[in-house]
Amino acid sequence: MIWKLLWLFLIYSFAGWVLETVLASMKQKKFANRGIINGPFCLIYGFGGFFITAFTRELTGIWLFLGCAIVASLLEWIAGHLIEMWYHERWWDYRKIKWNLDGYVSVPTSCVWGILGVFVIKIGNGLCMSLYGMLPGLISRIIILVLLGFLAVDAIATLTILFGHSKNPERWIAADRDIDSVTKKLGAKIDDVVNRRITKAYPQKQHTESEEAHPEIFAYGCSFYKIVLLFFIGAFLGDITETIFCRITAGYWMSRSSVVWGDFSIVWGLAIAAVTALLYKYRNRSQQFLFWMGTFLGGAYEYICSVFTEIVFGTVFWDYSDIPFNLGGRINLLYCFFWGFAAVAWFKIFYPPVSRLIEKIPVKIGKIITWLLIIFMLADGIVSSAALARYNARSNGIEAENSFESWVDKHFDDERMAQVYPKAKKVG
């Protein structure tokens, strides 16, 4: 499955580059190499095809169209925010189109993505898989790995240059005196070429104002350290909230943790971190705006998480089939509204004091604590993933094949896993 998805990612990245380049070249009346990297790939189309295939596989009819439109629009909206956050530039702007959201996405363009998504599911994937099937298994995997390697090197080099250019424009031109003069000239040349290529590919790009930096304050504004700490705070509070909610509604205590070590709900942690990063610039907007954005984003996020965990772990962690107005048992309208209320409560009530509290932490101590938490969660995530994988494998009669799997089976047997994940249902 993963090889086929990677194949689709590469094919749609190339097809997207062809489409964007043709349209841009016709508009500018000259060749315009679209996409963020130098190679013939437009990554947002690749990710779009990848995620649409992975997350809309159960949808049909109008729901398929809406699902494709939502997934593609979310990718475009997130990409627009990331570009503005990292480079302080806008590479596209839909503010002249009716029914747009701050110029990042608009209803008309979302409808186009929905139509393209339906084409991908109904026709495109079949054609791509037919081509994939013509290649011998080993050859197809070698081609995929080579192309991914080329794409990774191209992307890392381009992003490194763009990051350096956005944070310190003189970094390449006025390089350190200890660096050889040839290296300085090459660096300045590469920087100039990449920047001119991006300018040609996106002539309508606009510079935006960045938030004023305060290095003396730990995790000021919407910084990396604040987002990470908010993830842990959200993960812990989310687990406690769901545990209490289950006690009130079901009448008994139930673990709602996503990991084997500690009381952390990864879904809630990622939700708090993501909604803060994506809606931070809108935090002062009206409650109605935040409610509907939270409802929409929360529903899409929960649906994606449900599909992701089923694909990766072969496990369903929640099922809303018994609740009215549900979509495949993965989300339901009532809980989507809960996400909306949570977004309003977060930005209007909880975020300001929590943000101020985090910023009171001494800079050095805050950074040390953050990285220790990151290391802990990485280890927790690896062990939890292995435990879930073995939990599912044991249900299919698959014995441990190495010492690590044996250790996992010993410390996280079926009884322990049933306590940690009481609502999890194995599938497949």
N, C-alpha and C positions, 0 to 999 in steps of 0.2 A: 504493500500500500504506500509506504513512504517513498519508494523509488518512483512510483507513478506520480505522486504529488510533486516531487522534485522535478520530474520531467515536465509536468504541466507548468510549474513555476518558471522554468527556463523558456519554454515555448511561448508562454503568454508575456513574459518580459520582452522577448524579441519581437513578438507581434505588436505589443504596445509601443515599442520604440519605432517600428515601421509606421504605425498609424499616426503617432504624435509627430514624427519627423515629416511625413508627407503633408499633414495638415499645416504644420508650422512653416514648412518650406513654401507651400502654396500661398500662405498668408503673407510671408515676408518676401516672397519672390526670390528666394535664394535658399541654399541648403542650410538647414538648422538641425544640428545634432541634439535632439532632445534627451532628457534624462539627466540624472545627477552624476552618473559616472561616464567615462569616456567610451567604453565599449558599447556595442549595439544592444543595450538592454535598458528598458524603462521599468525599474524595480517595482513601482507601485502597481503596475498592471500584473506583474508576476505574483505579487502578494495578493492582489485582488483575485486572480484566478485560483490561486492556492486556497485562500480562505473561503471563497464562494463554494468551491468544490467540497471542502471539508465540512463547512457549517450549514449548507443548505441542502444536503443530500436527502433529507427526509421531507422536504417541502414540495408542494405541487400547486399548480394553478396560480392564483393571485398571490398566494403566500410565497411562492418561489420568486415572483417578480419583486415583491416587497422585501424579501430576505436578501436578494442580490443587491437591491438598491441601498438597503441599510448597511450591509457589510462594506460595499464599495465606498459609500459616503463616509462611513466611520473612518476607513483607511485614509481617505482624502482629507478629512477634517483633522485627524491626528497628525498626518504628515505635514499639513499646513502649519499647525501649532508648533511642531518640532522644528521645522525650518525657521520659523520666526523666533523661537526660543534660542536656537543655537547660532543662527547667522544674522538675526535681527533684520531679516528681509522677508518680503512676500513674493513668491514666484508666480502666483496667480491670484486673481481677485474677481469675485463674482458679485461685487456690490452693485454693479449696474444691472444685474439680472433680478427680476422679481422673486420674492420669497427666498431670500438668501439668509444664511446665518453668518453674519460678520464677514462675508466675502469668501469664506472658506468652502462652503458648500451651498447649493441652491436646489430647489425642487426640480426645475427643468433638467439640470445636469444629473441629479440623482435618478430621474426617470430614464435618462440615457444609459446610466450605469446599470439600472435594472434590466433594460432591454438587452444590453450586452451580456449581462450575467445569465439571463435566460438562454441566450444564444450559446454561451459557454457550456451550460449544463446540457442543453438539448442536442447541440450539434458539435461545438468545438471540442469538447472532451472526447467524443467518439472518434473524431478525425485524428486527434493527437494520440489517442491510445492505439489506433490502427497503425500509425507511423511507428509508435513505440514497439508494437508487436512484430513489425518487420525486422527489427534488429535482434541479433542473438543476445541472450541474457547478459553475458559477460561484457560484450561490446557496448551495450546500452548503458551499463553501469559505469564503464570506463569513460564514455562520452559525458555522462552526467557529472562524474567527479572532476574531470578535466575542466569542463565549463564552469562548474561551481568554484573550482580553484582559481581560474582566471577571473571570474566575477568577484570573488572575495578579495584578491590582490588589488584589482582595479578599484573596488569600493573603498577598501581600507586606505589606499594611497590618496584617493580623491578626497575622502572625508577628513583625513589627517591634514591635508593641505587647506581645505576649507575651514576646519576648526582653527588651525593656526592663523589663517587670514582673518577670521572674524574676531578672534580674541586679541591678536597683536599684528596689525598690518605690516609692521616693520620687521617681523620675525625673520622672513626670508631675505629681504633686501639688505637690512642692516644686521647681518648675522654676527655671531660672536667672533672676535678677532682670531681666536685659536682655530677656527675652521678654515680649511684651505680655500683659497680664492675661487678655485674651479667649482667647488661645492656650493659656494655662495651664489655664483652666477647661475649654476644649474637650478638651485632652489628658487631663485628669483624668476628664472625663465619658466619653470614648471608652474609656479604660483600665478604668473601672468597668463600662461596658456589656459589653465583651468578656469581662472576668473573670467577671462574673455569668452571662453566657451559657454559658461553658465550665462553670461550676459547675452550672448547671441541666442542661446536656446530659450531664455526667458527674458525677452527685451522689456516686458511689462513689469519686471520685478521692482519692488519698492522697498526702500530702507525704512525700518521701524525703530522707534526709541526703545532702548533697553532699560531695565530697572536699575536704579542707582545702586552701586555696590557699597557694602559696609563690611569690610573684612574684619573689623574689630568686633562684630556681632556674629555669634555662631548661628549658622543656618538662617541667615536673613532672607526674607521674601520667600519665593518659591524655589529654593535651592535644592541641590541633590541631597544634602544631609537632612533637610527638613522632610523631604518626601520619604526618605528611608525610615526615619523615626515615626512619621505618621503611619507608614505601613505597619510597623510593629504595634503602635498604639491601636490602630484600627483592627488589626488581627486579634489582639487580646480582648478589646472591648466587644468586638463582634461575636467572639466565642462566648463571652459571658452573657451578652444579650440574647443570643439564640438559646443558650442553656436555660436561662430564666423563662424565655418565651415557651419553650417546650415543657417546662415544669408547670406553667400556668395552663397551657392548652391541653397537654396530654396527661398531666397529673403525676408525672414521675421525672426524675432527673435523667438526662441523656447527654452523653458527650457529643459536642459539636465541633471538636477540633479537627483540623485538616492534617495534622502531623502527629507523630508518635511521641515526641518530646515537647511538653508544654501545651498550654491552652491557647492555641492560635488558630484562627479561622483565616486561611490564606485568601479565600474569596473576599472576605470583608477587608482584609488588609490591602489587597490589590485594589479593591474598589475605592477605599479612602485615598490611597496614594494616587490612583489614576484620576479620580474626580477632582482632586485638589490641583493636580498638574494641568488638567485640561480645562477646568472651569475657573481657575484662579483669577484670570483677567476679567471674569464675569461675576466675581463674588459680590460686587456691589449692585448688581442688577436686581430687578424686582423678584419677589417671592414666587410669582406665577412663572416667570422665566426659568428660575432654578428648579421649580417643581417639575415642569414639563421636560426640561433637559435631563433631570435626574430620573424621571420615569422612563424616558426613551433610552438613555444610556444604560441605566441599570438593567432594564429588560434585555437589551441586546447583549450586555456583558454576562448576565446570568445564563442566557441561552448558549453563548459561546463557551462558557466554562463547563456547562453540562456536556456539550458535544465533545469538547477537548478531553475531559476526564474519561469519558466513555471510550474514545479512540485510543488514548494513551494507556490507561490503566484497566480498560475493560470493565469498569465499575460505574454504576449509577449512584450518585450520592443523594439525590433527591428526586421525587416523582410527584408532580402536582396533578396527576390524571383525575383525581377525585374532586378537584376544585374547579368550579365553573370558569369558563373563558380561559382555558389553558391552551398552550401550543405545544403539542407533542409531549405533554407532561413536564416539559423543561422550564417553562415560565407560565405565569398566569397574571391576569390583569390586576388583581388585588395586590399581589406582591410587587408588581411594577409600580403601583401607586405608593407602596411603602418606600421604594427606592426614591421616588420623588419627594416624599416628606422628609426622608433622611437627608437628601441634598440640601433642602431648605434649612433644616435644623443644624446641619453641619456648618454651613457658611454663615448663617445668621446668629447662631448661638454658641456653638462649640469651638469652631475653628479659631476665632480671634483670641480667646484666653489660652487655648492650647498652643497656638503659635507663639504668643508672648512668653509662655512658660519655657518652651524649647529654646527660644532666643536668649534666655537668661543663663543657660548652661555655658560655662567657660569654654572658649574655642578649642583648646587642646583636649580637654577632658571629653567634650562632645564628640570630637572626631574619633578618639580612641573607643568610646562606648559604641559609636555607630559601626565601626569596622568590626568590633568584637561581635556585635549582634548579627552583622552580615555573615561572618564566618560560621557562627552558630546556626543560623537559619539555613545556610547552604548544606551543612552537615545534616541537619534535621530533615531537609528536603530530600537529600540523597537516600538516607536511611528509610524515610517514609515511602519514597517511590519504590525502593527495593522490597519493602515489607508488603506493599500493595501488590506488586508484581508477583511475589511468591504466594500471597494469599489467593490470587486468582489462579496461579499455576497449580497450587495444591488442589484446588477444587476440580481441576481437569486431570488430576492424577499424575502430574509431572513432578518427579523427584528432584531434590537439590543436586546440582552438578559440580559444585565446588565448595570450598570451605566457607566462603562468604555467604553463599545461599544457605548453607547448613547453620551458620551463626544466626542468620535472619530467621530461619525456621524455629530455632531454639528459643530466641528471645521474643519473637513476635508470632506466636502460634495462632491458630484460629480463634481460640478463646480470647486472647489478648486483642486481636484485631477486631473481634465482634464488640469488644468494650470500647475501643477507640473509634470505630466506624460502625455504630449500631444500625444506621440507616442505609449503609452501602449494600447494593445488590450487584452481584457478579453477572455479567452478560457474555454472550458469545458462545 
